[in-house]
Amino acid sequence: MTRNVKLIAIVLLTAALIIVSLFVTESASEDDVTAIAEHMHGHLDRVIAMKAAVISGNLGGVYAPANWLAEHPEPRGLSRSWKPFADGMRLHARRAAEAQDLYSAAVAVGEIGRYCGECHIESGFAVSFGYAKPPPDDLQNTLTQMQRHLWASDRLWAGLIGPSDAAWDSGASMLAGVNLSVSDITDDESMAPLVNNIVQKLRAVGDEGGQTMSAERRAGLYGEFLSQCANCHSLTGGGPGA
């Protein structure tokens, strides 16, 4: 594990401790609070695993983390104010665990992210994520453009679960400006219309994303974004791990 990864893990666990402290019962012990914070970090690990599986076009990879989120027992010491957020997360985790297609799984991931963000708002503690420098916009090669997609994905996600308008807006702006042509992705003429449709839908997500303030709509747009990534990777054989 690198120093940066360790630092991020420490920051996330500290954030979880602060958030959890606002949702525990008065009778909860210090050990209970620590266990709950680690448990919340487990939530994040599973939803990130679900997100990665969808992007890769691997529907089967969604099921195990989704089932864990839907079925795992809650640790002791949580107050009733936690329940609406936990119930919302579990509802959409079940939908992901039962999804028969990547679109349904992607929509569920977006909704889980929204409930994370709403929980953070209720607790009065927005989670802030560090992020890499944006890929250069003066390079028009395919690798750089795909890196811009990835950077946009990370910022949209941070914007949704933080929540953070600044992170969301920067991701949407980047996504809307990605300059990919069909010939950059495939030389198979039979695939060209399908790939072009995906590229245009991704740009449309960026365009609309930059104009919406609704958490519900942002969750829907993020789900649409993930599903289009999955469609493209499944169609072309590209994406993470290709």
PERAFEN-V319965 format. One record per backbone hydrogen bond with DSSP energy under -1.0 kcal/mol. CO is the residue of the C=O (numbers start at 1). NH is the residue of the N-H. If there is no record, write none. Layout:
# PERAFEN-V319965
{{CO;NH} {CO;NH}}
This chain:
# PERAFEN-V319965
{{2;6} {3;7} {4;8} {5;9} {6;10} {7;11} {8;12} {9;13} {10;14} {11;15} {12;16} {13;17} {14;18} {15;19} {16;20} {17;21} {19;22} {20;23} {23;79} {25;28} {29;33} {30;34} {31;35} {32;36} {33;37} {34;38} {35;39} {36;40} {37;41} {38;42} {39;43} {40;44} {41;45} {42;46} {43;47} {44;48} {45;49} {46;50} {47;51} {48;52} {49;53} {50;54} {51;55} {52;56} {53;58} {54;57} {59;62} {62;66} {63;67} {64;68} {65;69} {66;70} {67;71} {68;72} {77;25} {79;82} {80;83} {82;86} {83;87} {84;88} {85;89} {86;90} {87;91} {88;92} {89;93} {90;94} {91;95} {92;96} {93;97} {94;98} {96;99} {101;105} {102;106} {103;107} {104;108} {105;109} {106;110} {107;111} {108;112} {109;113} {110;114} {111;115} {112;116} {113;117} {114;118} {115;119} {116;120} {117;121} {118;122} {119;123} {120;125} {141;145} {142;146} {143;147} {144;148} {145;149} {146;150} {147;151} {148;152} {149;153} {150;154} {151;155} {152;156} {153;157} {154;158} {155;159} {156;160} {157;161} {158;162} {159;164} {162;127} {164;168} {165;169} {166;170} {167;171} {168;172} {169;173} {170;174} {171;175} {172;176} {173;177} {175;178} {181;184} {182;185} {182;186} {188;191} {191;195} {192;196} {193;197} {194;198} {195;199} {196;200} {197;201} {198;202} {199;203} {200;204} {201;205} {202;206} {203;207} {204;208} {205;209} {206;210} {208;211} {214;218} {215;219} {216;220} {217;221} {218;222} {219;223} {220;224} {221;225} {222;226} {223;227} {224;228} {225;229} {226;230} {227;231} {228;232} {229;233} {230;234} {231;235} {232;236} {233;237} {239;242}}
